[in-house]
């Protein structure tokens, strides 16, 4: 889907992008091959051509940071098709929602392995772990998870592409919290975590600090489901939005 994208070119909106597709230039390669024959104004071609040439070069170099800058954040999902093998699904738990609150747990899932970074144990290992990935997927992470992480690790360079599933799924008419949307799409949680929410996560952390032997295990189980359930939501969201935008490529993203 990324190589069918033209809206990252200054002056190209969704209508012009669709016109380019309708002219037969479904991908960057098509455009480069046939741009001289396309019925576009010469000035428009002059704007598009160098950006597409650079985009092709940057993609070959796997330069995720270029696309994170070039694409509007709402279109980062289009890069899943090409950076899906370097995705990390991420979710944090905290002591509360205030500016002075702190992260207690960070869950990180690459589609195969789940890692938990816990305050007082291994939270300091998170920056090195997350820096390996080229794309992050969160739910409401733009407003919550990422600001917390930046405050906690101010030296961490976070230049990844970022898909916020809350915003992506809202474009498909799915609104509400993560658990509500999971229910709408038939994703079920384990009995022990069913019904838990963010405030329960605060309560469980406090119980852990008071010495409860089971509280941390339940908190980690809850966080794990928050994280791994994002994977099917991403596949669904990318596929449906590709259909909605009529992107002229297979809608199934290359995600793990």
Order of alpha helices (4+ residues) and beta strands (2+ residues): alpha-alpha-alpha-alpha-alpha-beta-beta-beta-alpha-beta-alpha-beta-alpha-alpha-alpha-alpha
